[in-house]
Amino acid sequence: MAWIGIILGTIAGLVTSISACVLWDLPLWAALLLYPAIGSVVAISIILLLFFRGEHTPDADPMGDVRTVAG
């Protein structure tokens, strides 16, 4: 879960910083500040999304909350 967030955050930060220099004509220092900012936001967002998505999955028990009386 964390690896996916870190890898996608790194890619998003890299793409954003390159496009900031090339397309938006931002100075190099601004593009370098965008890299960790965007990368951190994307990584934390993906980790939280996957965490809460995994929290709502049903248990593996197919019977669930069924109670039986033995006797």
SVG drawing of the C-alpha trace seen along z (x, -y; Angstrom):
<svg xmlns="http://www.w3.org/2000/svg" viewBox="-30 -32 46 63">
<polyline fill="none" stroke="black" stroke-width="0.4" points="0.0,0.0 2.7,-2.4 4.9,-1.4 2.2,-2.2 1.7,-5.6 5.4,-6.4 6.0,-5.4 3.0,-7.2 3.8,-10.3 7.4,-10.3 6.1,-10.0 3.5,-12.8 6.1,-15.1 8.6,-14.5 6.0,-15.1 4.8,-18.3 8.3,-19.7 9.3,-19.0 6.1,-20.5 6.5,-23.5 9.8,-24.3 8.9,-23.5 5.2,-24.5 4.6,-27.1 8.1,-28.8 8.5,-28.7 12.0,-29.2 14.0,-26.2 13.7,-26.8 9.9,-26.9 9.9,-23.6 12.1,-22.0 9.7,-23.1 6.8,-21.6 8.4,-18.1 8.2,-17.3 5.0,-19.1 3.0,-17.4 4.7,-14.1 3.8,-14.1 0.2,-15.1 -0.3,-12.3 1.5,-9.7 -0.5,-10.5 -3.7,-10.6 -3.2,-7.2 -2.1,-5.6 -5.2,-6.9 -7.5,-5.9 -6.2,-2.4 -6.3,-2.2 -9.9,-3.2 -10.9,-1.1 -9.3,2.0 -11.1,1.2 -14.5,1.5 -14.1,4.9 -16.2,7.7 -14.5,10.4 -13.7,13.8 -16.3,15.5 -19.3,16.3 -21.7,17.0 -21.2,13.5 -23.2,12.9 -25.4,16.0 -25.9,17.6 -26.7,21.3 -27.9,23.2 -26.1,26.5 -28.0,29.0"/>
</svg>
